[in-house]
Amino acid sequence: MVGFWLVILLAIALLATLPAYQHSRSWGYYPSGIIGLMLLVLISLMWFGLIAFSWPWAAPPSRP
């Protein structure tokens, strides 16, 4: 479940660091590139099963 919230948080941070204002245009794409790389690493870790990913609204599995 932690993986879901990390992906959401990094996706929002990626959108927030895009150079949209005059003072941040000189930075280039370095801040958003770093956060994008972090997002890619996090998704890769979840893909290989090293970080658990589950939907927060999913029902728990029923036991017979």
mmCIF file of the N, C-alpha and C atoms, coordinates in Angstrom:
data_MODEL
# 
_entry.id   MODEL 
# 
loop_
_atom_site.group_PDB 
_atom_site.id 
_atom_site.type_symbol 
_atom_site.label_atom_id 
_atom_site.label_alt_id 
_atom_site.label_comp_id 
_atom_site.label_asym_id 
_atom_site.label_entity_id 
_atom_site.label_seq_id 
_atom_site.pdbx_PDB_ins_code 
_atom_site.Cartn_x 
_atom_site.Cartn_y 
_atom_site.Cartn_z 
_atom_site.occupancy 
_atom_site.B_iso_or_equiv 
_atom_site.pdbx_formal_charge 
_atom_site.auth_seq_id 
_atom_site.auth_comp_id 
_atom_site.auth_asym_id 
_atom_site.auth_atom_id 
_atom_site.pdbx_PDB_model_num 
ATOM 1   N N  . MET A 1 1  ? 0.821   -1.194  0.000   1.00 0.00 ? 1  MET A N  1 
ATOM 2   C CA . MET A 1 1  ? 0.000   0.000   0.000   1.00 0.00 ? 1  MET A CA 1 
ATOM 3   C C  . MET A 1 1  ? 0.863   1.255   0.000   1.00 0.00 ? 1  MET A C  1 
ATOM 4   N N  . VAL A 1 2  ? 2.032   1.150   0.573   1.00 0.00 ? 2  VAL A N  1 
ATOM 5   C CA . VAL A 1 2  ? 2.931   2.298   0.600   1.00 0.00 ? 2  VAL A CA 1 
ATOM 6   C C  . VAL A 1 2  ? 3.374   2.662   -0.807  1.00 0.00 ? 2  VAL A C  1 
ATOM 7   N N  . GLY A 1 3  ? 3.554   1.644   -1.658  1.00 0.00 ? 3  GLY A N  1 
ATOM 8   C CA . GLY A 1 3  ? 3.980   1.890   -3.029  1.00 0.00 ? 3  GLY A CA 1 
ATOM 9   C C  . GLY A 1 3  ? 3.001   2.749   -3.804  1.00 0.00 ? 3  GLY A C  1 
ATOM 10  N N  . PHE A 1 4  ? 1.709   2.544   -3.586  1.00 0.00 ? 4  PHE A N  1 
ATOM 11  C CA . PHE A 1 4  ? 0.690   3.337   -4.272  1.00 0.00 ? 4  PHE A CA 1 
ATOM 12  C C  . PHE A 1 4  ? 0.834   4.810   -3.937  1.00 0.00 ? 4  PHE A C  1 
ATOM 13  N N  . TRP A 1 5  ? 0.990   5.107   -2.658  1.00 0.00 ? 5  TRP A N  1 
ATOM 14  C CA . TRP A 1 5  ? 1.092   6.506   -2.238  1.00 0.00 ? 5  TRP A CA 1 
ATOM 15  C C  . TRP A 1 5  ? 2.410   7.129   -2.675  1.00 0.00 ? 5  TRP A C  1 
ATOM 16  N N  . LEU A 1 6  ? 3.484   6.338   -2.741  1.00 0.00 ? 6  LEU A N  1 
ATOM 17  C CA . LEU A 1 6  ? 4.753   6.866   -3.236  1.00 0.00 ? 6  LEU A CA 1 
ATOM 18  C C  . LEU A 1 6  ? 4.655   7.238   -4.713  1.00 0.00 ? 6  LEU A C  1 
ATOM 19  N N  . VAL A 1 7  ? 3.969   6.421   -5.503  1.00 0.00 ? 7  VAL A N  1 
ATOM 20  C CA . VAL A 1 7  ? 3.798   6.726   -6.920  1.00 0.00 ? 7  VAL A CA 1 
ATOM 21  C C  . VAL A 1 7  ? 2.977   8.000   -7.077  1.00 0.00 ? 7  VAL A C  1 
ATOM 22  N N  . ILE A 1 8  ? 1.899   8.137   -6.323  1.00 0.00 ? 8  ILE A N  1 
ATOM 23  C CA . ILE A 1 8  ? 1.058   9.340   -6.401  1.00 0.00 ? 8  ILE A CA 1 
ATOM 24  C C  . ILE A 1 8  ? 1.868   10.571  -5.998  1.00 0.00 ? 8  ILE A C  1 
ATOM 25  N N  . LEU A 1 9  ? 2.607   10.480  -4.911  1.00 0.00 ? 9  LEU A N  1 
ATOM 26  C CA . LEU A 1 9  ? 3.402   11.607  -4.426  1.00 0.00 ? 9  LEU A CA 1 
ATOM 27  C C  . LEU A 1 9  ? 4.474   12.012  -5.435  1.00 0.00 ? 9  LEU A C  1 
ATOM 28  N N  . LEU A 1 10 ? 5.173   11.046  -6.017  1.00 0.00 ? 10 LEU A N  1 
ATOM 29  C CA . LEU A 1 10 ? 6.215   11.373  -6.991  1.00 0.00 ? 10 LEU A CA 1 
ATOM 30  C C  . LEU A 1 10 ? 5.627   11.897  -8.296  1.00 0.00 ? 10 LEU A C  1 
ATOM 31  N N  . ALA A 1 11 ? 4.451   11.425  -8.682  1.00 0.00 ? 11 ALA A N  1 
ATOM 32  C CA . ALA A 1 11 ? 3.817   11.948  -9.895  1.00 0.00 ? 11 ALA A CA 1 
ATOM 33  C C  . ALA A 1 11 ? 3.418   13.409  -9.703  1.00 0.00 ? 11 ALA A C  1 
ATOM 34  N N  . ILE A 1 12 ? 2.903   13.747  -8.538  1.00 0.00 ? 12 ILE A N  1 
ATOM 35  C CA . ILE A 1 12 ? 2.555   15.136  -8.253  1.00 0.00 ? 12 ILE A CA 1 
ATOM 36  C C  . ILE A 1 12 ? 3.809   15.999  -8.199  1.00 0.00 ? 12 ILE A C  1 
ATOM 37  N N  . ALA A 1 13 ? 4.871   15.481  -7.583  1.00 0.00 ? 13 ALA A N  1 
ATOM 38  C CA . ALA A 1 13 ? 6.129   16.230  -7.514  1.00 0.00 ? 13 ALA A CA 1 
ATOM 39  C C  . ALA A 1 13 ? 6.722   16.426  -8.909  1.00 0.00 ? 13 ALA A C  1 
ATOM 40  N N  . LEU A 1 14 ? 6.559   15.427  -9.788  1.00 0.00 ? 14 LEU A N  1 
ATOM 41  C CA . LEU A 1 14 ? 7.060   15.562  -11.152 1.00 0.00 ? 14 LEU A CA 1 
ATOM 42  C C  . LEU A 1 14 ? 6.337   16.680  -11.886 1.00 0.00 ? 14 LEU A C  1 
ATOM 43  N N  . LEU A 1 15 ? 5.031   16.765  -11.729 1.00 0.00 ? 15 LEU A N  1 
ATOM 44  C CA . LEU A 1 15 ? 4.280   17.846  -12.361 1.00 0.00 ? 15 LEU A CA 1 
ATOM 45  C C  . LEU A 1 15 ? 4.605   19.205  -11.748 1.00 0.00 ? 15 LEU A C  1 
ATOM 46  N N  . ALA A 1 16 ? 4.890   19.224  -10.458 1.00 0.00 ? 16 ALA A N  1 
ATOM 47  C CA . ALA A 1 16 ? 5.173   20.483  -9.780  1.00 0.00 ? 16 ALA A CA 1 
ATOM 48  C C  . ALA A 1 16 ? 6.544   21.053  -10.148 1.00 0.00 ? 16 ALA A C  1 
ATOM 49  N N  . THR A 1 17 ? 7.467   20.210  -10.594 1.00 0.00 ? 17 THR A N  1 
ATOM 50  C CA . THR A 1 17 ? 8.812   20.703  -10.885 1.00 0.00 ? 17 THR A CA 1 
ATOM 51  C C  . THR A 1 17 ? 9.031   21.048  -12.346 1.00 0.00 ? 17 THR A C  1 
ATOM 52  N N  . LEU A 1 18 ? 8.031   20.945  -13.175 1.00 0.00 ? 18 LEU A N  1 
ATOM 53  C CA . LEU A 1 18 ? 8.199   21.347  -14.566 1.00 0.00 ? 18 LEU A CA 1 
ATOM 54  C C  . LEU A 1 18 ? 8.480   22.852  -14.630 1.00 0.00 ? 18 LEU A C  1 
ATOM 55  N N  . PRO A 1 19 ? 9.431   23.284  -15.447 1.00 0.00 ? 19 PRO A N  1 
ATOM 56  C CA . PRO A 1 19 ? 9.785   24.709  -15.484 1.00 0.00 ? 19 PRO A CA 1 
ATOM 57  C C  . PRO A 1 19 ? 8.689   25.544  -16.159 1.00 0.00 ? 19 PRO A C  1 
ATOM 58  N N  . ALA A 1 20 ? 7.837   26.146  -15.366 1.00 0.00 ? 20 ALA A N  1 
ATOM 59  C CA . ALA A 1 20 ? 6.717   26.906  -15.907 1.00 0.00 ? 20 ALA A CA 1 
ATOM 60  C C  . ALA A 1 20 ? 6.853   28.410  -15.663 1.00 0.00 ? 20 ALA A C  1 
ATOM 61  N N  . TYR A 1 21 ? 7.680   28.810  -14.724 1.00 0.00 ? 21 TYR A N  1 
ATOM 62  C CA . TYR A 1 21 ? 7.784   30.225  -14.377 1.00 0.00 ? 21 TYR A CA 1 
ATOM 63  C C  . TYR A 1 21 ? 9.125   30.792  -14.846 1.00 0.00 ? 21 TYR A C  1 
ATOM 64  N N  . GLN A 1 22 ? 9.191   32.095  -14.956 1.00 0.00 ? 22 GLN A N  1 
ATOM 65  C CA . GLN A 1 22 ? 10.398  32.748  -15.450 1.00 0.00 ? 22 GLN A CA 1 
ATOM 66  C C  . GLN A 1 22 ? 11.628  32.402  -14.615 1.00 0.00 ? 22 GLN A C  1 
ATOM 67  N N  . HIS A 1 23 ? 11.495  32.414  -13.287 1.00 0.00 ? 23 HIS A N  1 
ATOM 68  C CA . HIS A 1 23 ? 12.679  32.181  -12.450 1.00 0.00 ? 23 HIS A CA 1 
ATOM 69  C C  . HIS A 1 23 ? 13.152  30.729  -12.526 1.00 0.00 ? 23 HIS A C  1 
ATOM 70  N N  . SER A 1 24 ? 12.291  29.794  -12.897 1.00 0.00 ? 24 SER A N  1 
ATOM 71  C CA . SER A 1 24 ? 12.706  28.394  -12.935 1.00 0.00 ? 24 SER A CA 1 
ATOM 72  C C  . SER A 1 24 ? 13.039  27.912  -14.340 1.00 0.00 ? 24 SER A C  1 
ATOM 73  N N  . ARG A 1 25 ? 12.839  28.729  -15.343 1.00 0.00 ? 25 ARG A N  1 
ATOM 74  C CA . ARG A 1 25 ? 13.161  28.297  -16.709 1.00 0.00 ? 25 ARG A CA 1 
ATOM 75  C C  . ARG A 1 25 ? 14.663  28.129  -16.906 1.00 0.00 ? 25 ARG A C  1 
ATOM 76  N N  . SER A 1 26 ? 15.470  28.868  -16.177 1.00 0.00 ? 26 SER A N  1 
ATOM 77  C CA . SER A 1 26 ? 16.915  28.735  -16.334 1.00 0.00 ? 26 SER A CA 1 
ATOM 78  C C  . SER A 1 26 ? 17.441  27.432  -15.715 1.00 0.00 ? 26 SER A C  1 
ATOM 79  N N  . TRP A 1 27 ? 16.644  26.783  -14.879 1.00 0.00 ? 27 TRP A N  1 
ATOM 80  C CA . TRP A 1 27 ? 17.066  25.521  -14.281 1.00 0.00 ? 27 TRP A CA 1 
ATOM 81  C C  . TRP A 1 27 ? 17.052  24.399  -15.297 1.00 0.00 ? 27 TRP A C  1 
ATOM 82  N N  . GLY A 1 28 ? 16.265  24.546  -16.346 1.00 0.00 ? 28 GLY A N  1 
ATOM 83  C CA . GLY A 1 28 ? 16.136  23.477  -17.336 1.00 0.00 ? 28 GLY A CA 1 
ATOM 84  C C  . GLY A 1 28 ? 15.231  22.379  -16.801 1.00 0.00 ? 28 GLY A C  1 
ATOM 85  N N  . TYR A 1 29 ? 15.480  21.178  -17.263 1.00 0.00 ? 29 TYR A N  1 
ATOM 86  C CA . TYR A 1 29 ? 14.657  20.048  -16.843 1.00 0.00 ? 29 TYR A CA 1 
ATOM 87  C C  . TYR A 1 29 ? 15.335  19.193  -15.779 1.00 0.00 ? 29 TYR A C  1 
ATOM 88  N N  . TYR A 1 30 ? 16.355  19.724  -15.112 1.00 0.00 ? 30 TYR A N  1 
ATOM 89  C CA . TYR A 1 30 ? 17.061  18.947  -14.110 1.00 0.00 ? 30 TYR A CA 1 
ATOM 90  C C  . TYR A 1 30 ? 16.176  18.520  -12.941 1.00 0.00 ? 30 TYR A C  1 
ATOM 91  N N  . PRO A 1 31 ? 15.406  19.409  -12.295 1.00 0.00 ? 31 PRO A N  1 
ATOM 92  C CA . PRO A 1 31 ? 14.576  18.955  -11.175 1.00 0.00 ? 31 PRO A CA 1 
ATOM 93  C C  . PRO A 1 31 ? 13.538  17.915  -11.594 1.00 0.00 ? 31 PRO A C  1 
ATOM 94  N N  . SER A 1 32 ? 12.858  18.143  -12.702 1.00 0.00 ? 32 SER A N  1 
ATOM 95  C CA . SER A 1 32 ? 11.836  17.184  -13.124 1.00 0.00 ? 32 SER A CA 1 
ATOM 96  C C  . SER A 1 32 ? 12.487  15.903  -13.638 1.00 0.00 ? 32 SER A C  1 
ATOM 97  N N  . GLY A 1 33 ? 13.688  15.995  -14.183 1.00 0.00 ? 33 GLY A N  1 
ATOM 98  C CA . GLY A 1 33 ? 14.394  14.798  -14.635 1.00 0.00 ? 33 GLY A CA 1 
ATOM 99  C C  . GLY A 1 33 ? 14.792  13.905  -13.478 1.00 0.00 ? 33 GLY A C  1 
ATOM 100 N N  . ILE A 1 34 ? 15.232  14.511  -12.398 1.00 0.00 ? 34 ILE A N  1 
ATOM 101 C CA . ILE A 1 34 ? 15.621  13.737  -11.214 1.00 0.00 ? 34 ILE A CA 1 
ATOM 102 C C  . ILE A 1 34 ? 14.403  13.060  -10.601 1.00 0.00 ? 34 ILE A C  1 
ATOM 103 N N  . ILE A 1 35 ? 13.305  13.789  -10.475 1.00 0.00 ? 35 ILE A N  1 
ATOM 104 C CA . ILE A 1 35 ? 12.097  13.196  -9.895  1.00 0.00 ? 35 ILE A CA 1 
ATOM 105 C C  . ILE A 1 35 ? 11.518  12.149  -10.847 1.00 0.00 ? 35 ILE A C  1 
ATOM 106 N N  . GLY A 1 36 ? 11.594  12.375  -12.140 1.00 0.00 ? 36 GLY A N  1 
ATOM 107 C CA . GLY A 1 36 ? 11.159  11.371  -13.103 1.00 0.00 ? 36 GLY A CA 1 
ATOM 108 C C  . GLY A 1 36 ? 11.980  10.094  -13.003 1.00 0.00 ? 36 GLY A C  1 
ATOM 109 N N  . LEU A 1 37 ? 13.278  10.238  -12.794 1.00 0.00 ? 37 LEU A N  1 
ATOM 110 C CA . LEU A 1 37 ? 14.144  9.077   -12.616 1.00 0.00 ? 37 LEU A CA 1 
ATOM 111 C C  . LEU A 1 37 ? 13.779  8.325   -11.330 1.00 0.00 ? 37 LEU A C  1 
ATOM 112 N N  . MET A 1 38 ? 13.495  9.064   -10.253 1.00 0.00 ? 38 MET A N  1 
ATOM 113 C CA . MET A 1 38 ? 13.061  8.430   -9.010  1.00 0.00 ? 38 MET A CA 1 
ATOM 114 C C  . MET A 1 38 ? 11.756  7.659   -9.216  1.00 0.00 ? 38 MET A C  1 
ATOM 115 N N  . LEU A 1 39 ? 10.828  8.246   -9.978  1.00 0.00 ? 39 LEU A N  1 
ATOM 116 C CA . LEU A 1 39 ? 9.557   7.585   -10.265 1.00 0.00 ? 39 LEU A CA 1 
ATOM 117 C C  . LEU A 1 39 ? 9.792   6.311   -11.076 1.00 0.00 ? 39 LEU A C  1 
ATOM 118 N N  . LEU A 1 40 ? 10.694  6.375   -12.038 1.00 0.00 ? 40 LEU A N  1 
ATOM 119 C CA . LEU A 1 40 ? 11.013  5.203   -12.854 1.00 0.00 ? 40 LEU A CA 1 
ATOM 120 C C  . LEU A 1 40 ? 11.637  4.092   -12.002 1.00 0.00 ? 40 LEU A C  1 
ATOM 121 N N  . VAL A 1 41 ? 12.534  4.446   -11.106 1.00 0.00 ? 41 VAL A N  1 
ATOM 122 C CA . VAL A 1 41 ? 13.150  3.455   -10.219 1.00 0.00 ? 41 VAL A CA 1 
ATOM 123 C C  . VAL A 1 41 ? 12.103  2.844   -9.297  1.00 0.00 ? 41 VAL A C  1 
ATOM 124 N N  . LEU A 1 42 ? 11.211  3.652   -8.755  1.00 0.00 ? 42 LEU A N  1 
ATOM 125 C CA . LEU A 1 42 ? 10.170  3.146   -7.864  1.00 0.00 ? 42 LEU A CA 1 
ATOM 126 C C  . LEU A 1 42 ? 9.240   2.179   -8.595  1.00 0.00 ? 42 LEU A C  1 
ATOM 127 N N  . ILE A 1 43 ? 8.835   2.529   -9.811  1.00 0.00 ? 43 ILE A N  1 
ATOM 128 C CA . ILE A 1 43 ? 7.967   1.640   -10.582 1.00 0.00 ? 43 ILE A CA 1 
ATOM 129 C C  . ILE A 1 43 ? 8.714   0.347   -10.930 1.00 0.00 ? 43 ILE A C  1 
ATOM 130 N N  . SER A 1 44 ? 9.998   0.437   -11.216 1.00 0.00 ? 44 SER A N  1 
ATOM 131 C CA . SER A 1 44 ? 10.789  -0.764  -11.503 1.00 0.00 ? 44 SER A CA 1 
ATOM 132 C C  . SER A 1 44 ? 10.878  -1.662  -10.271 1.00 0.00 ? 44 SER A C  1 
ATOM 133 N N  . LEU A 1 45 ? 11.087  -1.081  -9.105  1.00 0.00 ? 45 LEU A N  1 
ATOM 134 C CA . LEU A 1 45 ? 11.150  -1.878  -7.882  1.00 0.00 ? 45 LEU A CA 1 
ATOM 135 C C  . LEU A 1 45 ? 9.825   -2.558  -7.593  1.00 0.00 ? 45 LEU A C  1 
ATOM 136 N N  . MET A 1 46 ? 8.721   -1.869  -7.874  1.00 0.00 ? 46 MET A N  1 
ATOM 137 C CA . MET A 1 46 ? 7.414   -2.485  -7.678  1.00 0.00 ? 46 MET A CA 1 
ATOM 138 C C  . MET A 1 46 ? 7.176   -3.577  -8.714  1.00 0.00 ? 46 MET A C  1 
ATOM 139 N N  . TRP A 1 47 ? 7.672   -3.387  -9.931  1.00 0.00 ? 47 TRP A N  1 
ATOM 140 C CA . TRP A 1 47 ? 7.510   -4.374  -10.995 1.00 0.00 ? 47 TRP A CA 1 
ATOM 141 C C  . TRP A 1 47 ? 8.207   -5.693  -10.618 1.00 0.00 ? 47 TRP A C  1 
ATOM 142 N N  . PHE A 1 48 ? 9.403   -5.582  -10.024 1.00 0.00 ? 48 PHE A N  1 
ATOM 143 C CA . PHE A 1 48 ? 10.147  -6.774  -9.644  1.00 0.00 ? 48 PHE A CA 1 
ATOM 144 C C  . PHE A 1 48 ? 9.733   -7.322  -8.281  1.00 0.00 ? 48 PHE A C  1 
ATOM 145 N N  . GLY A 1 49 ? 8.776   -6.701  -7.647  1.00 0.00 ? 49 GLY A N  1 
ATOM 146 C CA . GLY A 1 49 ? 8.234   -7.217  -6.390  1.00 0.00 ? 49 GLY A CA 1 
ATOM 147 C C  . GLY A 1 49 ? 9.040   -6.874  -5.155  1.00 0.00 ? 49 GLY A C  1 
ATOM 148 N N  . LEU A 1 50 ? 9.925   -5.900  -5.238  1.00 0.00 ? 50 LEU A N  1 
ATOM 149 C CA . LEU A 1 50 ? 10.723  -5.520  -4.074  1.00 0.00 ? 50 LEU A CA 1 
ATOM 150 C C  . LEU A 1 50 ? 9.989   -4.531  -3.173  1.00 0.00 ? 50 LEU A C  1 
ATOM 151 N N  . ILE A 1 51 ? 8.997   -3.825  -3.728  1.00 0.00 ? 51 ILE A N  1 
ATOM 152 C CA . ILE A 1 51 ? 8.131   -2.935  -2.954  1.00 0.00 ? 51 ILE A CA 1 
ATOM 153 C C  . ILE A 1 51 ? 6.701   -3.369  -3.218  1.00 0.00 ? 51 ILE A C  1 
ATOM 154 N N  . ALA A 1 52 ? 5.943   -3.573  -2.159  1.00 0.00 ? 52 ALA A N  1 
ATOM 155 C CA . ALA A 1 52 ? 4.561   -4.035  -2.309  1.00 0.00 ? 52 ALA A CA 1 
ATOM 156 C C  . ALA A 1 52 ? 3.686   -2.896  -2.825  1.00 0.00 ? 52 ALA A C  1 
ATOM 157 N N  . PHE A 1 53 ? 2.861   -3.218  -3.799  1.00 0.00 ? 53 PHE A N  1 
ATOM 158 C CA . PHE A 1 53 ? 1.924   -2.254  -4.360  1.00 0.00 ? 53 PHE A CA 1 
ATOM 159 C C  . PHE A 1 53 ? 0.530   -2.838  -4.244  1.00 0.00 ? 53 PHE A C  1 
ATOM 160 N N  . SER A 1 54 ? -0.379  -2.096  -3.635  1.00 0.00 ? 54 SER A N  1 
ATOM 161 C CA . SER A 1 54 ? -1.774  -2.530  -3.569  1.00 0.00 ? 54 SER A CA 1 
ATOM 162 C C  . SER A 1 54 ? -2.658  -1.296  -3.584  1.00 0.00 ? 54 SER A C  1 
ATOM 163 N N  . TRP A 1 55 ? -3.827  -1.460  -4.145  1.00 0.00 ? 55 TRP A N  1 
ATOM 164 C CA . TRP A 1 55 ? -4.781  -0.363  -4.185  1.00 0.00 ? 55 TRP A CA 1 
ATOM 165 C C  . TRP A 1 55 ? -5.336  -0.143  -2.780  1.00 0.00 ? 55 TRP A C  1 
ATOM 166 N N  . PRO A 1 56 ? -5.445  1.086   -2.324  1.00 0.00 ? 56 PRO A N  1 
ATOM 167 C CA . PRO A 1 56 ? -5.919  1.324   -0.955  1.00 0.00 ? 56 PRO A CA 1 
ATOM 168 C C  . PRO A 1 56 ? -7.387  0.987   -0.766  1.00 0.00 ? 56 PRO A C  1 
ATOM 169 N N  . TRP A 1 57 ? -8.161  0.918   -1.832  1.00 0.00 ? 57 TRP A N  1 
ATOM 170 C CA . TRP A 1 57 ? -9.584  0.646   -1.686  1.00 0.00 ? 57 TRP A CA 1 
ATOM 171 C C  . TRP A 1 57 ? -9.934  -0.808  -1.979  1.00 0.00 ? 57 TRP A C  1 
ATOM 172 N N  . ALA A 1 58 ? -8.936  -1.657  -2.189  1.00 0.00 ? 58 ALA A N  1 
ATOM 173 C CA . ALA A 1 58 ? -9.191  -3.060  -2.493  1.00 0.00 ? 58 ALA A CA 1 
ATOM 174 C C  . ALA A 1 58 ? -9.671  -3.787  -1.242  1.00 0.00 ? 58 ALA A C  1 
ATOM 175 N N  . ALA A 1 59 ? -10.595 -4.695  -1.452  1.00 0.00 ? 59 ALA A N  1 
ATOM 176 C CA . ALA A 1 59 ? -11.108 -5.491  -0.343  1.00 0.00 ? 59 ALA A CA 1 
ATOM 177 C C  . ALA A 1 59 ? -10.062 -6.537  0.069   1.00 0.00 ? 59 ALA A C  1 
ATOM 178 N N  . PRO A 1 60 ? -9.936  -6.806  1.348   1.00 0.00 ? 60 PRO A N  1 
ATOM 179 C CA . PRO A 1 60 ? -8.986  -7.826  1.775   1.00 0.00 ? 60 PRO A CA 1 
ATOM 180 C C  . PRO A 1 60 ? -9.435  -9.206  1.283   1.00 0.00 ? 60 PRO A C  1 
ATOM 181 N N  . PRO A 1 61 ? -8.490  -10.099 1.017   1.00 0.00 ? 61 PRO A N  1 
ATOM 182 C CA . PRO A 1 61 ? -8.872  -11.427 0.522   1.00 0.00 ? 61 PRO A CA 1 
ATOM 183 C C  . PRO A 1 61 ? -9.665  -12.198 1.574   1.00 0.00 ? 61 PRO A C  1 
ATOM 184 N N  . SER A 1 62 ? -10.685 -12.894 1.114   1.00 0.00 ? 62 SER A N  1 
ATOM 185 C CA . SER A 1 62 ? -11.514 -13.661 2.043   1.00 0.00 ? 62 SER A CA 1 
ATOM 186 C C  . SER A 1 62 ? -10.886 -15.016 2.296   1.00 0.00 ? 62 SER A C  1 
ATOM 187 N N  . ARG A 1 63 ? -11.042 -15.511 3.504   1.00 0.00 ? 63 ARG A N  1 
ATOM 188 C CA . ARG A 1 63 ? -10.498 -16.803 3.883   1.00 0.00 ? 63 ARG A CA 1 
ATOM 189 C C  . ARG A 1 63 ? -11.621 -17.826 3.878   1.00 0.00 ? 63 ARG A C  1 
ATOM 190 N N  . PRO A 1 64 ? -11.340 -19.005 3.360   1.00 0.00 ? 64 PRO A N  1 
ATOM 191 C CA . PRO A 1 64 ? -12.411 -20.034 3.349   1.00 0.00 ? 64 PRO A CA 1 
ATOM 192 C C  . PRO A 1 64 ? -12.653 -20.643 4.703   1.00 0.00 ? 64 PRO A C  1 
# 
